[in-house]
Amino acid sequence: MHPTTSLTQRTTALLVGALLVLLAGCGSGGEQNEARGTEQAAPPVKPRKATAAPAGLPGMPPVQDPQDIYAADRPGMLSPVVKNFPSRVYVPNTNSNTVSVIDPATYKVIDTIPVGVQPQHVVPSWDLKTLWVNNNRGHTLTPIDPATGKAGEPVDVHDPYNLYFTPNGKYAVVMASLDRELVFRDPHTMETRHTEPVSCYGVNHADFSADGRYFIVSCEFSAELLKVDTEKMKVVGRQRLPFEGAMPQDVKLSPDGKTFYIADMIAHGVWVLDGEKFTEPALIPTGKGAHGLYISRDSKEMYIPNRGEGSISVFDFARNKLTKKWWLPDGGSPDMGGVSADGKVLWLSGRYDAEVYAVDTKTGKQLARIPVGSGPHGLAVYPQPGRYSLGHTGVFR
């Protein structure tokens, strides 16, 4: 959410005939770090009748494994485009108007890049060649070359709170939060191709269906969700969350492509949504200030940082329940981030503490706590495995 906005303001083609089948894999083990309130079962998701899947979004790379949309995200599966990029963690400091660059091998800040006003997220481009810094109140995008770590000339884009890319790479989609718009742009020049006004407040985060034909958007200021037709670039569904004052944040699709999860920092949990039916979702309580959603490299678990209490909940897809809860030893405000290329480290910004956390994904142990600028937000771990990027801090498929 915007650090300067009060809470009151912030109320490929798919294989034709393929079937979406059972959840991939089994729950992995791993020690619990002061587990509190774990084993929280998710509401059961009623299976839909097996029917032939519709053709995917035209131009989208074919899904490698219909059972696991993240099959291209395994350790070591770096695209030829990124395999020679140095491994770095790029941290946008919203209040400092800078990006801190961390060497993950040493846990040290090795560079500080001046950018525009109020950088919110660092977003990998669809073709993996560029990192875009979203300077929300500066109304610009700053490109960073991940091969050199150097920033280029800013591009004028109004109200770029967050940035996504359609699965076929045809459009960049700017989440213009305060403008109340979804702006479809050329993914390279960022010239506007279509503007879709929305009636909700605070369009924020999103994720795409397995076939790429629609995406689910969270509206944090008005407690709403949108369903958007990707090809038509039109809102086709809208609903209000059944929780007073809800503030939905990150959105993530399950590995089997059947379920959307939406973190909610006021409902203190994760909503479970059938995206196809777009019926009322159910809530899994996780912890105070649930904010981000990150999939493990084996697609078995999802990490959920609870910003308001300094913890990370772990959801097991096969068991359909929360199984672990890790607590940062000295507290903190774990927010947005990503998983290292080898899957061993979860990197999260400390939104209110001017720091970044590195957490062992097997044990939940804090590996490092790194001072950065003020208001660190949507950091990007780069490079990561995957064939293309859907945006945000790195959603790869």
Sequence and secondary structure as in RCSB ss.txt:
>XXXX:A:sequence
MHPTTSLTQRTTALLVGALLVLLAGCGSGGEQNEARGTEQAAPPVKPRKATAAPAGLPGMPPVQDPQDIYAADRP
GMLSPVVKNFPSRVYVPNTNSNTVSVIDPATYKVIDTIPVGVQPQHVVPSWDLKTLWVNNNRGHTLTPIDPATGK
AGEPVDVHDPYNLYFTPNGKYAVVMASLDRELVFRDPHTMETRHTEPVSCYGVNHADFSADGRYFIVSCEFSAEL
LKVDTEKMKVVGRQRLPFEGAMPQDVKLSPDGKTFYIADMIAHGVWVLDGEKFTEPALIPTGKGAHGLYISRDSK
EMYIPNRGEGSISVFDFARNKLTKKWWLPDGGSPDMGGVSADGKVLWLSGRYDAEVYAVDTKTGKQLARIPVGSG
PHGLAVYPQPGRYSLGHTGVFR
>XXXX:A:secstr
  TTS TTTT     TT    S  S       SS  S   B                TT    S TT TTGGGST
T   TTTTTS  EEEEEETTTTEEEEEETTTTEEEEEEE SSSEEEEEE TTSS EEEEETTTTEEEEEETTTTE
E   EE SS SEEEE TTSS EEEEETTTTEEEEE TTT  EEEEEE SSS EEEEEE TTSSEEEEEETTTTEE
EEEETTTTEEEEEEE SSTT  EEEEEE TTSSEEEEEETTTTEEEEEETTTT   EEEE  TTB   EE TTSS
EEEEEETTTTEEEEEETTTTEEEEEEE TT   EEEEEE TTSSEEEEEETTTTEEEEEETTT  EEEEEE SSS
B B EEES S S B BTTT B 
